[in-house]
Amino acid sequence: MAVLKFCPKCGTRMVIQKVGRKSSFVCSRCGYSEPAKEIKIPVVRHRAHARAVRIVTAKDDELKPLPITDAKCPSCGNDKAFWWILQTRGADESPTQFFRCTKCSHTWREHT
């Protein structure tokens, strides 16, 4: 769990500053500081790919709430497909649009 600490003097959010093995909370506005007793920094792993895999391999009953659009399936030629959008690459790049055929369940994607 991340700790968010505010300066008791001016109310500014304090930052963690580490000197050697000792850490302290320091206010960047007024300079107030206090020792940090225990700091736990959570490890966050990027999960965009895991979400994409879960959705792409979803069962048909999980796809029912997804919208349907006109899109030609490259596998069977059907003209209707479920669609969804995910940010699978960097935030500065456009998202990826996924399609799944309503007839044969073939899944493909387009980078928009």
Biopython code that builds the backbone (N, CA, C, O; Angstrom):
import numpy as np
from Bio.PDB.StructureBuilder import StructureBuilder

atoms = [
    (1, "MET", "N", (0.841, -1.163, 0.000)),
    (1, "MET", "CA", (0.000, 0.000, 0.000)),
    (1, "MET", "C", (0.898, 1.241, 0.000)),
    (1, "MET", "O", (1.832, 1.334, 0.796)),
    (2, "ALA", "N", (0.616, 2.176, -0.878)),
    (2, "ALA", "CA", (1.408, 3.404, -0.965)),
    (2, "ALA", "C", (0.973, 4.370, 0.130)),
    (2, "ALA", "O", (-0.207, 4.452, 0.472)),
    (3, "VAL", "N", (1.931, 5.091, 0.666)),
    (3, "VAL", "CA", (1.661, 6.063, 1.713)),
    (3, "VAL", "C", (1.691, 7.446, 1.090)),
    (3, "VAL", "O", (2.648, 7.808, 0.405)),
    (4, "LEU", "N", (0.643, 8.213, 1.328)),
    (4, "LEU", "CA", (0.572, 9.582, 0.871)),
    (4, "LEU", "C", (0.574, 10.450, 2.108)),
    (4, "LEU", "O", (-0.337, 10.365, 2.932)),
    (5, "LYS", "N", (1.587, 11.284, 2.245)),
    (5, "LYS", "CA", (1.754, 12.066, 3.465)),
    (5, "LYS", "C", (1.768, 13.548, 3.104)),
    (5, "LYS", "O", (2.352, 13.944, 2.095)),
    (6, "PHE", "N", (1.120, 14.366, 3.940)),
    (6, "PHE", "CA", (1.053, 15.799, 3.724)),
    (6, "PHE", "C", (1.782, 16.535, 4.834)),
    (6, "PHE", "O", (1.790, 16.095, 5.984)),
    (7, "CYS", "N", (2.386, 17.645, 4.486)),
    (7, "CYS", "CA", (3.158, 18.446, 5.426)),
    (7, "CYS", "C", (2.228, 19.046, 6.486)),
    (7, "CYS", "O", (1.219, 19.661, 6.143)),
    (8, "PRO", "N", (2.563, 18.869, 7.785)),
    (8, "PRO", "CA", (1.711, 19.425, 8.839)),
    (8, "PRO", "C", (1.805, 20.955, 8.921)),
    (8, "PRO", "O", (0.947, 21.589, 9.534)),
    (9, "LYS", "N", (2.831, 21.552, 8.313)),
    (9, "LYS", "CA", (2.990, 23.009, 8.361)),
    (9, "LYS", "C", (2.227, 23.722, 7.243)),
    (9, "LYS", "O", (1.477, 24.664, 7.498)),
    (10, "CYS", "N", (2.426, 23.260, 5.992)),
    (10, "CYS", "CA", (1.833, 23.994, 4.867)),
    (10, "CYS", "C", (0.812, 23.190, 4.067)),
    (10, "CYS", "O", (0.128, 23.759, 3.217)),
    (11, "GLY", "N", (0.687, 21.878, 4.312)),
    (11, "GLY", "CA", (-0.310, 21.058, 3.640)),
    (11, "GLY", "C", (0.104, 20.512, 2.282)),
    (11, "GLY", "O", (-0.709, 19.880, 1.609)),
    (12, "THR", "N", (1.342, 20.737, 1.861)),
    (12, "THR", "CA", (1.827, 20.231, 0.574)),
    (12, "THR", "C", (2.133, 18.743, 0.678)),
    (12, "THR", "O", (2.555, 18.260, 1.728)),
    (13, "ARG", "N", (1.917, 18.021, -0.419)),
    (13, "ARG", "CA", (2.223, 16.589, -0.434)),
    (13, "ARG", "C", (3.725, 16.411, -0.282)),
    (13, "ARG", "O", (4.504, 17.057, -0.983)),
    (14, "MET", "N", (4.131, 15.541, 0.627)),
    (14, "MET", "CA", (5.547, 15.305, 0.894)),
    (14, "MET", "C", (6.064, 14.193, -0.009)),
    (14, "MET", "O", (5.315, 13.299, -0.402)),
    (15, "VAL", "N", (7.354, 14.259, -0.334)),
    (15, "VAL", "CA", (7.987, 13.237, -1.159)),
    (15, "VAL", "C", (8.974, 12.447, -0.312)),
    (15, "VAL", "O", (9.461, 12.931, 0.710)),
    (16, "ILE", "N", (9.260, 11.233, -0.748)),
    (16, "ILE", "CA", (10.205, 10.384, -0.023)),
    (16, "ILE", "C", (11.603, 10.678, -0.546)),
    (16, "ILE", "O", (11.845, 10.684, -1.752)),
    (17, "GLN", "N", (12.503, 10.919, 0.374)),
    (17, "GLN", "CA", (13.897, 11.182, 0.025)),
    (17, "GLN", "C", (14.760, 10.163, 0.751)),
    (17, "GLN", "O", (14.637, 9.985, 1.962)),
    (18, "LYS", "N", (15.627, 9.501, 0.011)),
    (18, "LYS", "CA", (16.463, 8.465, 0.603)),
    (18, "LYS", "C", (17.912, 8.914, 0.590)),
    (18, "LYS", "O", (18.446, 9.293, -0.453)),
    (19, "VAL", "N", (18.543, 8.870, 1.751)),
    (19, "VAL", "CA", (19.955, 9.190, 1.892)),
    (19, "VAL", "C", (20.609, 7.988, 2.558)),
    (19, "VAL", "O", (20.378, 7.714, 3.735)),
    (20, "GLY", "N", (21.424, 7.280, 1.795)),
    (20, "GLY", "CA", (22.041, 6.054, 2.317)),
    (20, "GLY", "C", (20.969, 5.010, 2.581)),
    (20, "GLY", "O", (20.218, 4.637, 1.679)),
    (21, "ARG", "N", (20.902, 4.535, 3.833)),
    (21, "ARG", "CA", (19.886, 3.540, 4.197)),
    (21, "ARG", "C", (18.685, 4.172, 4.878)),
    (21, "ARG", "O", (17.716, 3.478, 5.185)),
    (22, "LYS", "N", (18.733, 5.474, 5.119)),
    (22, "LYS", "CA", (17.649, 6.155, 5.821)),
    (22, "LYS", "C", (16.762, 6.894, 4.839)),
    (22, "LYS", "O", (17.242, 7.531, 3.901)),
    (23, "SER", "N", (15.468, 6.799, 5.067)),
    (23, "SER", "CA", (14.492, 7.500, 4.247)),
    (23, "SER", "C", (13.729, 8.486, 5.105)),
    (23, "SER", "O", (13.536, 8.271, 6.302)),
    (24, "SER", "N", (13.299, 9.569, 4.480)),
    (24, "SER", "CA", (12.498, 10.552, 5.201)),
    (24, "SER", "C", (11.502, 11.189, 4.250)),
    (24, "SER", "O", (11.701, 11.212, 3.035)),
    (25, "PHE", "N", (10.418, 11.709, 4.832)),
    (25, "PHE", "CA", (9.442, 12.470, 4.078)),
    (25, "PHE", "C", (9.883, 13.927, 4.117)),
    (25, "PHE", "O", (10.181, 14.455, 5.188)),
    (26, "VAL", "N", (9.928, 14.587, 2.948)),
    (26, "VAL", "CA", (10.391, 15.966, 2.865)),
    (26, "VAL", "C", (9.355, 16.789, 2.103)),
    (26, "VAL", "O", (8.836, 16.363, 1.071)),
    (27, "CYS", "N", (9.067, 17.972, 2.633)),
    (27, "CYS", "CA", (8.159, 18.904, 1.972)),
    (27, "CYS", "C", (8.969, 19.748, 0.996)),
    (27, "CYS", "O", (9.956, 20.377, 1.378)),
    (28, "SER", "N", (8.547, 19.758, -0.260)),
    (28, "SER", "CA", (9.290, 20.513, -1.270)),
    (28, "SER", "C", (9.002, 22.014, -1.190)),
    (28, "SER", "O", (9.737, 22.807, -1.779)),
    (29, "ARG", "N", (7.961, 22.413, -0.481)),
    (29, "ARG", "CA", (7.621, 23.829, -0.375)),
    (29, "ARG", "C", (8.335, 24.511, 0.797)),
    (29, "ARG", "O", (9.035, 25.507, 0.610)),
    (30, "CYS", "N", (8.151, 23.963, 2.018)),
    (30, "CYS", "CA", (8.705, 24.649, 3.194)),
    (30, "CYS", "C", (9.951, 23.975, 3.770)),
    (30, "CYS", "O", (10.611, 24.550, 4.636)),
    (31, "GLY", "N", (10.288, 22.757, 3.302)),
    (31, "GLY", "CA", (11.494, 22.089, 3.768)),
    (31, "GLY", "C", (11.316, 21.218, 5.000)),
    (31, "GLY", "O", (12.274, 20.585, 5.443)),
    (32, "TYR", "N", (10.103, 21.167, 5.569)),
    (32, "TYR", "CA", (9.855, 20.315, 6.731)),
    (32, "TYR", "C", (10.173, 18.864, 6.375)),
    (32, "TYR", "O", (9.895, 18.423, 5.259)),
    (33, "SER", "N", (10.751, 18.126, 7.310)),
    (33, "SER", "CA", (11.040, 16.710, 7.068)),
    (33, "SER", "C", (10.816, 15.908, 8.331)),
    (33, "SER", "O", (10.900, 16.424, 9.446)),
    (34, "GLU", "N", (10.533, 14.647, 8.133)),
    (34, "GLU", "CA", (10.404, 13.716, 9.255)),
    (34, "GLU", "C", (10.841, 12.347, 8.780)),
    (34, "GLU", "O", (10.690, 12.017, 7.604)),
    (35, "PRO", "N", (11.389, 11.539, 9.696)),
    (35, "PRO", "CA", (11.870, 10.216, 9.281)),
    (35, "PRO", "C", (10.715, 9.314, 8.849)),
    (35, "PRO", "O", (9.619, 9.361, 9.408)),
    (36, "ALA", "N", (10.990, 8.508, 7.858)),
    (36, "ALA", "CA", (10.017, 7.524, 7.393)),
    (36, "ALA", "C", (10.349, 6.217, 8.085)),
    (36, "ALA", "O", (11.443, 5.679, 7.912)),
    (37, "LYS", "N", (9.417, 5.705, 8.861)),
    (37, "LYS", "CA", (9.668, 4.489, 9.634)),
    (37, "LYS", "C", (9.667, 3.248, 8.753)),
    (37, "LYS", "O", (10.581, 2.427, 8.828)),
    (38, "GLU", "N", (8.652, 3.111, 7.928)),
    (38, "GLU", "CA", (8.556, 1.946, 7.060)),
    (38, "GLU", "C", (7.893, 2.371, 5.764)),
    (38, "GLU", "O", (6.815, 2.964, 5.774)),
    (39, "ILE", "N", (8.528, 2.072, 4.670)),
    (39, "ILE", "CA", (7.987, 2.434, 3.368)),
    (39, "ILE", "C", (7.791, 1.158, 2.569)),
    (39, "ILE", "O", (8.732, 0.393, 2.355)),
    (40, "LYS", "N", (6.567, 0.940, 2.134)),
    (40, "LYS", "CA", (6.259, -0.203, 1.291)),
    (40, "LYS", "C", (5.866, 0.335, -0.071)),
    (40, "LYS", "O", (4.908, 1.100, -0.187)),
    (41, "ILE", "N", (6.591, -0.054, -1.091)),
    (41, "ILE", "CA", (6.296, 0.387, -2.436)),
    (41, "ILE", "C", (5.731, -0.808, -3.193)),
    (41, "ILE", "O", (6.408, -1.824, -3.351)),
    (42, "PRO", "N", (4.481, -0.688, -3.664)),
    (42, "PRO", "CA", (3.879, -1.815, -4.365)),
    (42, "PRO", "C", (4.514, -2.023, -5.733)),
    (42, "PRO", "O", (4.961, -1.072, -6.374)),
    (43, "VAL", "N", (4.549, -3.267, -6.168)),
    (43, "VAL", "CA", (5.057, -3.595, -7.489)),
    (43, "VAL", "C", (3.856, -3.711, -8.413)),
    (43, "VAL", "O", (2.979, -4.548, -8.202)),
    (44, "VAL", "N", (3.822, -2.869, -9.435)),
    (44, "VAL", "CA", (2.713, -2.874, -10.387)),
    (44, "VAL", "C", (3.243, -3.401, -11.707)),
    (44, "VAL", "O", (4.199, -2.865, -12.267)),
    (45, "ARG", "N", (2.626, -4.434, -12.186)),
    (45, "ARG", "CA", (3.027, -5.016, -13.460)),
    (45, "ARG", "C", (2.027, -4.604, -14.531)),
    (45, "ARG", "O", (0.833, -4.475, -14.264)),
    (46, "HIS", "N", (2.521, -4.402, -15.730)),
    (46, "HIS", "CA", (1.668, -4.006, -16.842)),
    (46, "HIS", "C", (0.766, -5.174, -17.207)),
    (46, "HIS", "O", (1.252, -6.276, -17.462)),
    (47, "ARG", "N", (-0.557, -4.943, -17.235)),
    (47, "ARG", "CA", (-1.497, -6.025, -17.466)),
    (47, "ARG", "C", (-2.320, -5.862, -18.742)),
    (47, "ARG", "O", (-3.289, -6.596, -18.937)),
    (48, "ALA", "N", (-1.965, -4.932, -19.603)),
    (48, "ALA", "CA", (-2.754, -4.725, -20.822)),
    (48, "ALA", "C", (-2.794, -5.988, -21.667)),
    (48, "ALA", "O", (-3.845, -6.341, -22.202)),
    (49, "HIS", "N", (-1.659, -6.675, -21.794)),
    (49, "HIS", "CA", (-1.624, -7.892, -22.595)),
    (49, "HIS", "C", (-2.461, -8.990, -21.954)),
    (49, "HIS", "O", (-3.152, -9.726, -22.659)),
    (50, "ALA", "N", (-2.410, -9.114, -20.643)),
    (50, "ALA", "CA", (-3.192, -10.149, -19.958)),
    (50, "ALA", "C", (-4.683, -9.916, -20.170)),
    (50, "ALA", "O", (-5.437, -10.868, -20.371)),
    (51, "ARG", "N", (-5.118, -8.647, -20.126)),
    (51, "ARG", "CA", (-6.531, -8.344, -20.369)),
    (51, "ARG", "C", (-6.901, -8.692, -21.798)),
    (51, "ARG", "O", (-7.971, -9.248, -22.046)),
    (52, "ALA", "N", (-6.028, -8.371, -22.738)),
    (52, "ALA", "CA", (-6.310, -8.645, -24.140)),
    (52, "ALA", "C", (-6.461, -10.142, -24.375)),
    (52, "ALA", "O", (-7.359, -10.573, -25.098)),
    (53, "VAL", "N", (-5.591, -10.930, -23.772)),
    (53, "VAL", "CA", (-5.660, -12.384, -23.937)),
    (53, "VAL", "C", (-6.948, -12.915, -23.333)),
    (53, "VAL", "O", (-7.601, -13.777, -23.920)),
    (54, "ARG", "N", (-7.319, -12.407, -22.164)),
    (54, "ARG", "CA", (-8.542, -12.875, -21.517)),
    (54, "ARG", "C", (-9.761, -12.555, -22.371)),
    (54, "ARG", "O", (-10.649, -13.397, -22.506)),
    (55, "ILE", "N", (-9.827, -11.367, -22.948)),
    (55, "ILE", "CA", (-10.975, -10.985, -23.748)),
    (55, "ILE", "C", (-10.987, -11.733, -25.072)),
    (55, "ILE", "O", (-12.046, -12.166, -25.527)),
    (56, "VAL", "N", (-9.835, -11.889, -25.691)),
    (56, "VAL", "CA", (-9.773, -12.570, -26.981)),
    (56, "VAL", "C", (-10.186, -14.024, -26.838)),
    (56, "VAL", "O", (-10.783, -14.581, -27.760)),
    (57, "THR", "N", (-9.890, -14.647, -25.726)),
    (57, "THR", "CA", (-10.248, -16.047, -25.528)),
    (57, "THR", "C", (-11.564, -16.206, -24.768)),
    (57, "THR", "O", (-11.868, -17.293, -24.278)),
    (58, "ALA", "N", (-12.345, -15.130, -24.666)),
    (58, "ALA", "CA", (-13.599, -15.169, -23.913)),
    (58, "ALA", "C", (-14.591, -16.126, -24.566)),
    (58, "ALA", "O", (-14.557, -16.341, -25.778)),
    (59, "LYS", "N", (-15.464, -16.692, -23.758)),
    (59, "LYS", "CA", (-16.512, -17.568, -24.256)),
    (59, "LYS", "C", (-17.617, -16.723, -24.875)),
    (59, "LYS", "O", (-17.716, -15.528, -24.593)),
    (60, "ASP", "N", (-18.438, -17.326, -25.705)),
    (60, "ASP", "CA", (-19.488, -16.586, -26.404)),
    (60, "ASP", "C", (-20.462, -15.888, -25.459)),
    (60, "ASP", "O", (-20.920, -14.786, -25.757)),
    (61, "ASP", "N", (-20.787, -16.509, -24.325)),
    (61, "ASP", "CA", (-21.723, -15.881, -23.394)),
    (61, "ASP", "C", (-21.136, -14.627, -22.754)),
    (61, "ASP", "O", (-21.892, -13.762, -22.312)),
    (62, "GLU", "N", (-19.788, -14.503, -22.691)),
    (62, "GLU", "CA", (-19.149, -13.312, -22.158)),
    (62, "GLU", "C", (-19.117, -12.187, -23.190)),
    (62, "GLU", "O", (-18.908, -11.030, -22.826)),
    (63, "LEU", "N", (-19.320, -12.503, -24.473)),
    (63, "LEU", "CA", (-19.272, -11.499, -25.531)),
    (63, "LEU", "C", (-20.619, -10.822, -25.769)),
    (63, "LEU", "O", (-20.665, -9.804, -26.460)),
    (64, "LYS", "N", (-21.696, -11.335, -25.233)),
    (64, "LYS", "CA", (-23.021, -10.789, -25.496)),
    (64, "LYS", "C", (-23.156, -9.305, -25.155)),
    (64, "LYS", "O", (-23.858, -8.595, -25.875)),
    (65, "PRO", "N", (-22.521, -8.800, -24.097)),
    (65, "PRO", "CA", (-22.673, -7.372, -23.842)),
    (65, "PRO", "C", (-21.849, -6.485, -24.785)),
    (65, "PRO", "O", (-22.003, -5.264, -24.759)),
    (66, "LEU", "N", (-20.987, -7.067, -25.607)),
    (66, "LEU", "CA", (-20.174, -6.274, -26.524)),
    (66, "LEU", "C", (-21.010, -5.787, -27.700)),
    (66, "LEU", "O", (-21.931, -6.482, -28.129)),
    (67, "PRO", "N", (-20.705, -4.599, -28.231)),
    (67, "PRO", "CA", (-21.435, -4.084, -29.396)),
    (67, "PRO", "C", (-21.073, -4.853, -30.659)),
    (67, "PRO", "O", (-20.011, -5.468, -30.751)),
    (68, "ILE", "N", (-21.975, -4.804, -31.623)),
    (68, "ILE", "CA", (-21.775, -5.471, -32.910)),
    (68, "ILE", "C", (-21.681, -4.392, -33.985)),
    (68, "ILE", "O", (-22.402, -3.395, -33.944)),
    (69, "THR", "N", (-20.784, -4.601, -34.945)),
    (69, "THR", "CA", (-20.600, -3.649, -36.036)),
    (69, "THR", "C", (-20.519, -4.381, -37.364)),
    (69, "THR", "O", (-20.414, -5.607, -37.404)),
    (70, "ASP", "N", (-20.568, -3.618, -38.451)),
    (70, "ASP", "CA", (-20.372, -4.188, -39.784)),
    (70, "ASP", "C", (-18.874, -4.316, -40.040)),
    (70, "ASP", "O", (-18.172, -3.315, -40.183)),
    (71, "ALA", "N", (-18.398, -5.541, -40.097)),
    (71, "ALA", "CA", (-16.989, -5.817, -40.380)),
    (71, "ALA", "C", (-16.911, -7.170, -41.061)),
    (71, "ALA", "O", (-17.494, -8.143, -40.582)),
    (72, "LYS", "N", (-16.202, -7.238, -42.166)),
    (72, "LYS", "CA", (-16.108, -8.484, -42.932)),
    (72, "LYS", "C", (-15.061, -9.398, -42.318)),
    (72, "LYS", "O", (-13.898, -9.019, -42.175)),
    (73, "CYS", "N", (-15.481, -10.603, -41.957)),
    (73, "CYS", "CA", (-14.578, -11.587, -41.365)),
    (73, "CYS", "C", (-13.627, -12.115, -42.439)),
    (73, "CYS", "O", (-14.077, -12.578, -43.487)),
    (74, "PRO", "N", (-12.320, -12.050, -42.191)),
    (74, "PRO", "CA", (-11.368, -12.569, -43.181)),
    (74, "PRO", "C", (-11.385, -14.091, -43.289)),
    (74, "PRO", "O", (-10.838, -14.649, -44.241)),
    (75, "SER", "N", (-12.003, -14.762, -42.332)),
    (75, "SER", "CA", (-12.021, -16.225, -42.333)),
    (75, "SER", "C", (-13.231, -16.791, -43.084)),
    (75, "SER", "O", (-13.076, -17.643, -43.959)),
    (76, "CYS", "N", (-14.450, -16.311, -42.736)),
    (76, "CYS", "CA", (-15.648, -16.898, -43.329)),
    (76, "CYS", "C", (-16.439, -15.928, -44.205)),
    (76, "CYS", "O", (-17.360, -16.347, -44.905)),
    (77, "GLY", "N", (-16.094, -14.638, -44.177)),
    (77, "GLY", "CA", (-16.796, -13.667, -45.014)),
    (77, "GLY", "C", (-18.055, -13.087, -44.385)),
    (77, "GLY", "O", (-18.726, -12.265, -45.010)),
    (78, "ASN", "N", (-18.389, -13.490, -43.174)),
    (78, "ASN", "CA", (-19.553, -12.931, -42.475)),
    (78, "ASN", "C", (-19.370, -11.419, -42.337)),
    (78, "ASN", "O", (-18.242, -10.936, -42.240)),
    (79, "ASP", "N", (-20.487, -10.668, -42.326)),
    (79, "ASP", "CA", (-20.363, -9.211, -42.302)),
    (79, "ASP", "C", (-20.694, -8.571, -40.953)),
    (79, "ASP", "O", (-20.871, -7.354, -40.889)),
    (80, "LYS", "N", (-20.782, -9.346, -39.883)),
    (80, "LYS", "CA", (-21.048, -8.809, -38.539)),
    (80, "LYS", "C", (-19.984, -9.320, -37.567)),
    (80, "LYS", "O", (-19.550, -10.469, -37.645)),
    (81, "ALA", "N", (-19.567, -8.427, -36.636)),
    (81, "ALA", "CA", (-18.540, -8.822, -35.664)),
    (81, "ALA", "C", (-18.725, -8.044, -34.366)),
    (81, "ALA", "O", (-19.154, -6.891, -34.372)),
    (82, "PHE", "N", (-18.395, -8.696, -33.256)),
    (82, "PHE", "CA", (-18.290, -7.999, -31.974)),
    (82, "PHE", "C", (-17.031, -7.142, -32.043)),
    (82, "PHE", "O", (-16.116, -7.470, -32.798)),
    (83, "TRP", "N", (-16.957, -6.051, -31.276)),
    (83, "TRP", "CA", (-15.745, -5.233, -31.275)),
    (83, "TRP", "C", (-15.491, -4.644, -29.900)),
    (83, "TRP", "O", (-16.416, -4.425, -29.118)),
    (84, "TRP", "N", (-14.193, -4.385, -29.613)),
    (84, "TRP", "CA", (-13.765, -3.714, -28.393)),
    (84, "TRP", "C", (-12.415, -3.065, -28.657)),
    (84, "TRP", "O", (-11.714, -3.433, -29.600)),
    (85, "ILE", "N", (-12.060, -2.107, -27.830)),
    (85, "ILE", "CA", (-10.815, -1.358, -28.002)),
    (85, "ILE", "C", (-9.974, -1.472, -26.741)),
    (85, "ILE", "O", (-10.489, -1.334, -25.632)),
    (86, "LEU", "N", (-8.668, -1.725, -26.911)),
    (86, "LEU", "CA", (-7.718, -1.779, -25.788)),
    (86, "LEU", "C", (-6.472, -0.980, -26.125)),
    (86, "LEU", "O", (-6.065, -0.903, -27.284)),
    (87, "GLN", "N", (-5.876, -0.390, -25.112)),
    (87, "GLN", "CA", (-4.593, 0.302, -25.263)),
    (87, "GLN", "C", (-3.500, -0.736, -25.036)),
    (87, "GLN", "O", (-3.072, -0.938, -23.899)),
    (88, "THR", "N", (-3.045, -1.392, -26.093)),
    (88, "THR", "CA", (-2.078, -2.490, -25.957)),
    (88, "THR", "C", (-0.642, -2.028, -26.101)),
    (88, "THR", "O", (0.284, -2.756, -25.742)),
    (89, "ARG", "N", (-0.445, -0.820, -26.625)),
    (89, "ARG", "CA", (0.912, -0.298, -26.809)),
    (89, "ARG", "C", (1.099, 0.917, -25.910)),
    (89, "ARG", "O", (0.331, 1.113, -24.968)),
    (90, "GLY", "N", (2.099, 1.723, -26.186)),
    (90, "GLY", "CA", (2.381, 2.896, -25.361)),
    (90, "GLY", "C", (1.242, 3.899, -25.373)),
    (90, "GLY", "O", (0.442, 3.930, -26.308)),
    (91, "ALA", "N", (1.171, 4.713, -24.339)),
    (91, "ALA", "CA", (0.103, 5.695, -24.211)),
    (91, "ALA", "C", (0.166, 6.750, -25.315)),
    (91, "ALA", "O", (-0.842, 7.391, -25.615)),
    (92, "ASP", "N", (1.331, 6.935, -25.916)),
    (92, "ASP", "CA", (1.453, 7.927, -26.974)),
    (92, "ASP", "C", (1.073, 7.362, -28.350)),
    (92, "ASP", "O", (1.142, 8.078, -29.349)),
    (93, "GLU", "N", (0.675, 6.099, -28.408)),
    (93, "GLU", "CA", (0.252, 5.479, -29.661)),
    (93, "GLU", "C", (-1.240, 5.174, -29.608)),
    (93, "GLU", "O", (-1.828, 5.062, -28.532)),
    (94, "SER", "N", (-1.833, 5.043, -30.776)),
    (94, "SER", "CA", (-3.279, 4.820, -30.834)),
    (94, "SER", "C", (-3.647, 3.428, -30.313)),
    (94, "SER", "O", (-2.820, 2.517, -30.340)),
    (95, "PRO", "N", (-4.884, 3.264, -29.842)),
    (95, "PRO", "CA", (-5.315, 1.970, -29.298)),
    (95, "PRO", "C", (-5.528, 0.941, -30.407)),
    (95, "PRO", "O", (-5.530, 1.275, -31.591)),
    (96, "THR", "N", (-5.706, -0.308, -30.002)),
    (96, "THR", "CA", (-5.949, -1.414, -30.922)),
    (96, "THR", "C", (-7.411, -1.800, -30.851)),
    (96, "THR", "O", (-7.969, -1.959, -29.765)),
    (97, "GLN", "N", (-8.038, -1.952, -32.023)),
    (97, "GLN", "CA", (-9.437, -2.352, -32.071)),
    (97, "GLN", "C", (-9.496, -3.837, -32.429)),
    (97, "GLN", "O", (-8.913, -4.271, -33.423)),
    (98, "PHE", "N", (-10.206, -4.607, -31.605)),
    (98, "PHE", "CA", (-10.355, -6.043, -31.811)),
    (98, "PHE", "C", (-11.740, -6.340, -32.369)),
    (98, "PHE", "O", (-12.715, -5.662, -32.044)),
    (99, "PHE", "N", (-11.810, -7.372, -33.220)),
    (99, "PHE", "CA", (-13.075, -7.830, -33.777)),
    (99, "PHE", "C", (-13.176, -9.336, -33.581)),
    (99, "PHE", "O", (-12.167, -10.040, -33.624)),
    (100, "ARG", "N", (-14.398, -9.834, -33.364)),
    (100, "ARG", "CA", (-14.646, -11.279, -33.324)),
    (100, "ARG", "C", (-15.908, -11.555, -34.119)),
    (100, "ARG", "O", (-16.968, -10.992, -33.846)),
    (101, "CYS", "N", (-15.781, -12.420, -35.093)),
    (101, "CYS", "CA", (-16.888, -12.763, -35.983)),
    (101, "CYS", "C", (-18.046, -13.358, -35.183)),
    (101, "CYS", "O", (-17.837, -14.198, -34.308)),
    (102, "THR", "N", (-19.264, -12.920, -35.489)),
    (102, "THR", "CA", (-20.446, -13.441, -34.792)),
    (102, "THR", "C", (-20.808, -14.843, -35.262)),
    (102, "THR", "O", (-21.569, -15.540, -34.590)),
    (103, "LYS", "N", (-20.277, -15.270, -36.404)),
    (103, "LYS", "CA", (-20.602, -16.589, -36.956)),
    (103, "LYS", "C", (-19.563, -17.652, -36.602)),
    (103, "LYS", "O", (-19.905, -18.690, -36.035)),
    (104, "CYS", "N", (-18.277, -17.395, -36.940)),
    (104, "CYS", "CA", (-17.241, -18.427, -36.761)),
    (104, "CYS", "C", (-16.309, -18.158, -35.576)),
    (104, "CYS", "O", (-15.437, -18.980, -35.294)),
    (105, "SER", "N", (-16.469, -17.025, -34.874)),
    (105, "SER", "CA", (-15.668, -16.627, -33.702)),
    (105, "SER", "C", (-14.203, -16.347, -34.031)),
    (105, "SER", "O", (-13.369, -16.300, -33.127)),
    (106, "HIS", "N", (-13.880, -16.163, -35.306)),
    (106, "HIS", "CA", (-12.515, -15.766, -35.668)),
    (106, "HIS", "C", (-12.257, -14.374, -35.103)),
    (106, "HIS", "O", (-13.109, -13.492, -35.217)),
    (107, "THR", "N", (-11.090, -14.169, -34.496)),
    (107, "THR", "CA", (-10.741, -12.885, -33.884)),
    (107, "THR", "C", (-9.582, -12.266, -34.627)),
    (107, "THR", "O", (-8.598, -12.943, -34.922)),
    (108, "TRP", "N", (-9.686, -10.986, -34.931)),
    (108, "TRP", "CA", (-8.612, -10.228, -35.573)),
    (108, "TRP", "C", (-8.579, -8.827, -34.993)),
    (108, "TRP", "O", (-9.483, -8.420, -34.263)),
    (109, "ARG", "N", (-7.524, -8.095, -35.329)),
    (109, "ARG", "CA", (-7.380, -6.755, -34.765)),
    (109, "ARG", "C", (-6.925, -5.778, -35.831)),
    (109, "ARG", "O", (-6.368, -6.146, -36.865)),
    (110, "GLU", "N", (-7.191, -4.504, -35.526)),
    (110, "GLU", "CA", (-6.746, -3.417, -36.376)),
    (110, "GLU", "C", (-6.154, -2.349, -35.481)),
    (110, "GLU", "O", (-6.740, -1.982, -34.462)),
    (111, "HIS", "N", (-4.991, -1.851, -35.864)),
    (111, "HIS", "CA", (-4.386, -0.739, -35.129)),
    (111, "HIS", "C", (-4.953, 0.531, -35.720)),
    (111, "HIS", "O", (-4.757, 0.819, -36.901)),
    (112, "THR", "N", (-5.662, 1.297, -34.891)),
    (112, "THR", "CA", (-6.296, 2.519, -35.410)),
    (112, "THR", "C", (-5.347, 3.685, -35.371)),
    (112, "THR", "O", (-5.713, 4.792, -35.769)),
]
sb = StructureBuilder()
sb.init_structure("model")
sb.init_model(0)
sb.init_chain("A")
sb.init_seg("    ")
for serial, (resi, resn, name, xyz) in enumerate(atoms, 1):
    if name == "N":
        sb.init_residue(resn, " ", resi, " ")
    sb.init_atom(name, np.array(xyz, "f"), 0.0, 1.0, " ", f" {name:<3s}", serial, name[0])
structure = sb.get_structure()
